């Protein structure tokens, strides 16, 4: 079985000839970068820091993935970001409890409880 990855998305159903040509040009540019191992970097030398550096990447990814699965792409990301912000500011979880109490949303409460289960599963 062959695994494949999508590098270029061409919009339209069916795509217009101009969109197809543009998609091929982008794909060829990506292919050339991969062949020549060209990695374009910011010339200022500024490196980007992750949003939550104190939380291990594996935990951030697992939490965000589960939040998006439970609440959808956009709202899942918002819930994940807010939860991680509260946990990084207050590891005891008091800010999370205040947030959930103020929101008074049973669905949000359920999602956050599930995200805590994912966090505990990563620690065990």
SERO-4910 file (N, C-alpha, C, O; in steps of 0.05 Angstrom, whole numbers):
BEGIN
 pado doro    nc1    nc2    nc3   cac1   cac2   cac3    cc1    cc2    cc3    oc1    oc2    oc3
  Unk    A     17    -23      0      0      0      0     18     25      0     38     25     13
  Unk    A     10     44    -15     26     69    -18     13     91     -2    -11     97     -4
  Unk    A     29    104     15     19    128     30     25    153     13     46    155      1
  Unk    A      6    171     14     10    195     -2      4    219     16    -11    217     36
  Unk    A     15    242      9     10    267     23      0    288      3      9    287    -21
  Unk    A    -16    306     12    -26    327     -6    -10    352      0    -10    362     22
  Unk    A      5    361    -20     21    385    -17      7    410    -28     13    432    -19
  Unk    A    -10    407    -47    -23    430    -60    -53    424    -63    -61    402    -72
  Unk    A    -69    443    -55    -98    441    -59   -106    460    -80    -99    484    -80
  Unk    A   -120    450   -100   -130    467   -122   -160    470   -119   -175    451   -121
  Unk    A   -169    495   -113   -198    499   -108   -214    497   -134   -205    500   -156
  Unk    A   -240    491   -130   -259    490   -152   -269    462   -157   -255    443   -150
  Unk    A   -292    461   -168   -304    435   -174   -319    436   -201   -342    443   -201
  Unk    A   -307    431   -222   -278    425   -226   -262    451   -226   -273    473   -230
  Unk    A   -236    449   -221   -220    474   -220   -218    486   -248   -218    472   -268
  Unk    A   -215    512   -248   -212    526   -273   -184    520   -284   -166    513   -269
  Unk    A   -180    523   -310   -153    519   -321   -132    536   -308   -110    527   -303
  Unk    A   -139    561   -302   -119    579   -289   -112    569   -261    -89    570   -254
  Unk    A   -132    559   -246   -126    548   -220   -109    523   -222    -92    519   -205
  Unk    A   -114    507   -242    -99    482   -246    -70    489   -252    -51    477   -240
  Unk    A    -65    508   -270    -38    516   -277    -24    528   -252     -1    522   -247
  Unk    A    -38    544   -237    -26    556   -213    -19    533   -193      2    534   -181
  Unk    A    -37    514   -190    -32    492   -172     -7    476   -180      9    468   -163
  Unk    A     -4    471   -206     19    457   -216     45    473   -211     66    462   -204
  Unk    A     43    499   -215     67    516   -210     75    516   -181     99    514   -175
  Unk    A     56    517   -163     61    515   -135     74    488   -128     93    486   -113
  Unk    A     62    466   -139     72    439   -134    101    437   -144    118    425   -130
  Unk    A    107    448   -167    134    446   -178    153    462   -160    176    453   -155
  Unk    A    145    485   -150    162    500   -131    167    485   -106    190    485    -96
  Unk    A    147    471    -95    151    455    -71    169    432    -76    186    425    -60
  Unk    A    166    419   -100    183    397   -107    212    405   -110    230    392   -101
  Unk    A    216    428   -122    243    439   -125    256    444    -97    279    439    -93
  Unk    A    240    455    -79    251    460    -52    258    434    -39    279    432    -25
  Unk    A    242    413    -42    248    387    -30    273    374    -42    289    363    -28
  Unk    A    275    376    -69    298    364    -82    324    378    -74    344    365    -69
  Unk    A    324    404    -72    348    419    -66    350    425    -36    369    438    -27
  Unk    A    332    415    -20    332    418      9    335    447     16    350    454     34
  Unk    A    320    464      3    320    493      9    300    498     31    277    490     30
  Unk    A    310    511     52    293    518     75    295    548     79    315    558     88
  Unk    A    274    562     72    274    591     74    269    599    103    250    590    115
  Unk    A    286    616    113    284    625    140    282    656    141    289    669    122
  Unk    A    272    665    163    270    694    167    298    705    169    313    697    186
  Unk    A    305    725    152    332    736    153    339    750    178    363    755    184
  Unk    A    319    758    194    325    772    219    336    754    240    348    763    260
  Unk    A    333    728    237    343    708    256    326    705    280    334    692    299
  Unk    A    302    716    280    283    713    302    271    686    301    260    677    281
  Unk    A    272    672    324    260    645    325    233    648    339    230    663    358
  Unk    A    214    632    330    187    633    342    186    613    365    197    591    364
  Unk    A    173    621    387    169    604    410    141    592    409    122    605    399
  Unk    A    138    567    418    111    556    419     93    572    438    103    586    456
  Unk    A     67    570    434     49    585    451     52    578    481     52    596    498
  Unk    A     54    553    487     55    544    515     81    529    519     80    504    520
  Unk    A    104    542    522    129    527    524    132    510    549    148    491    549
  Unk    A    117    516    570    119    501    595    103    475    593    106    457    611
  Unk    A     87    471    573     71    447    570     84    430    547     87    441    525
  Unk    A     91    405    552    104    389    532     88    387    506     63    386    507
  Unk    A    102    387    483     88    386    458     68    363    455     47    366    443
  Unk    A     76    339    465     58    316    462     31    321    477     10    313    467
  Unk    A     32    334    499      8    341    514     -8    362    499    -33    359    497
  Unk    A      5    382    489     -9    403    474    -24    391    450    -47    398    445
  Unk    A    -10    374    436    -22    362    412    -45    345    419    -66    346    406
  Unk    A    -42    328    440    -64    310    448    -88    326    457   -111    318    450
  Unk    A    -84    347    472   -106    363    482   -120    377    459   -145    377    458
  Unk    A   -104    389    441   -117    404    419   -132    384    401   -154    391    391
  Unk    A   -121    361    396   -134    342    378   -160    333    390   -181    331    376
  Unk    A   -160    327    416   -185    318    429   -206    341    430   -229    336    426
  Unk    A   -196    365    436   -215    388    437   -228    392    410   -252    398    409
  Unk    A   -213    390    389   -224    394    362   -243    371    355   -262    376    341
  Unk    A   -237    347    364   -254    325    359   -281    329    373   -302    322    362
  Unk    A   -280    339    397   -305    342    413   -321    367    406   -345    367    406
  Unk    A   -307    389    399   -321    415    395   -320    426    367   -331    448    362
  Unk    A   -306    413    349   -302    425    323   -276    439    321   -263    445    341
  Unk    A   -268    446    297   -242    457    292   -237    483    306   -218    486    322
  Unk    A   -254    503    301   -250    530    312   -255    531    342   -238    541    357
  Unk    A   -278    521    350   -284    522    379   -266    504    395   -259    511    418
  Unk    A   -258    482    384   -239    464    398   -213    478    403   -201    475    425
  Unk    A   -203    493    383   -178    508    386   -181    529    408   -163    533    424
  Unk    A   -204    543    408   -209    564    428   -210    552    456   -198    563    475
  Unk    A   -223    530    459   -225    517    485   -197    507    494   -190    511    517
  Unk    A   -183    495    476   -156    486    482   -138    509    491   -124    507    511
  Unk    A   -138    530    475   -121    553    482   -128    565    509   -111    571    525
  Unk    A   -154    567    514   -162    579    540   -155    560    563   -146    570    584
  Unk    A   -159    534    560   -152    515    581   -122    516    586   -114    517    610
  Unk    A   -106    516    566    -77    516    569    -67    542    582    -49    542    598
  Unk    A    -80    564    574    -73    590    586    -79    590    616    -63    599    632
  Unk    A   -103    580    623   -110    579    652    -91    560    667    -83    567    690
  Unk    A    -85    538    656    -67    519    669    -39    529    672    -25    524    692
  Unk    A    -29    544    652     -2    555    654     -1    578    674     20    581    687
  Unk    A    -22    593    676    -23    615    696    -27    605    724    -17    616    743
  Unk    A    -43    583    727    -50    572    753    -51    542    752    -72    531    746
  Unk    A    -28    528    757    -28    498    754    -47    484    773    -53    461    769
  Unk    A    -57    498    794    -75    485    813   -102    480    801   -117    462    810
  Unk    A   -109    494    780   -135    490    767   -157    508    777   -180    506    768
  Unk    A   -151    526    796   -172    544    806   -183    562    785   -207    567    784
  Unk    A   -166    572    767   -176    590    745   -193    574    726   -213    586    715
  Unk    A   -187    549    722   -204    533    704   -231    529    717   -252    532    703
  Unk    A   -232    524    743   -258    521    756   -274    546    755   -299    545    751
  Unk    A   -261    569    759   -275    595    757   -286    599    729   -309    608    726
  Unk    A   -270    593    709   -278    596    681   -303    579    676   -322    589    663
  Unk    A   -303    554    684   -325    536    679   -350    545    694   -372    544    684
  Unk    A   -346    554    719   -369    564    735   -381    589    722   -406    591    720
  Unk    A   -364    607    713   -374    632    701   -388    626    674   -407    640    667
  Unk    A   -378    607    659   -389    601    633   -417    588    636   -434    592    619
  Unk    A   -421    572    657   -446    558    662   -456    544    637   -479    547    629
  Unk    A   -438    528    625   -444    514    600   -437    484    605   -414    477    607
  Unk    A   -458    467    607   -453    438    612   -436    425    591   -420    407    597
  Unk    A   -439    433    566   -423    422    544   -394    429    547   -376    411    544
  Unk    A   -388    454    553   -360    462    558   -348    447    582   -325    438    581
  Unk    A   -364    444    603   -355    429    627   -348    401    619   -328    390    628
  Unk    A   -365    388    603   -360    360    595   -335    358    578   -319    340    581
  Unk    A   -331    377    560   -307    377    542   -282    380    559   -262    366    555
  Unk    A   -282    399    578   -258    404    594   -252    380    612   -229    373    616
  Unk    A   -273    367    622   -269    342    638   -255    321    621   -237    307    630
  Unk    A   -264    318    596   -252    298    578   -223    306    572   -206    288    570
  Unk    A   -217    332    569   -190    340    564   -172    335    588   -149    328    585
  Unk    A   -183    337    612   -167    330    636   -162    300    637   -140    291    646
  Unk    A   -181    284    628   -176    255    626   -153    249    607   -136    232    613
  Unk    A   -152    263    585   -130    260    566   -104    267    579    -84    253    576
  Unk    A   -103    289    593    -79    298    607    -70    277    628    -46    271    629
  Unk    A    -89    267    643    -82    246    663    -72    221    650    -54    208    660
  Unk    A    -84    214    627    -75    190    612    -46    193    603    -32    173    601
  Unk    A    -38    217    596    -10    221    587      9    220    611     33    213    607
  Unk    A      0    226    635     17    225    658     20    197    670     40    191    682
  Unk    A      0    180    666      0    154    678     18    134    663     21    111    671
***
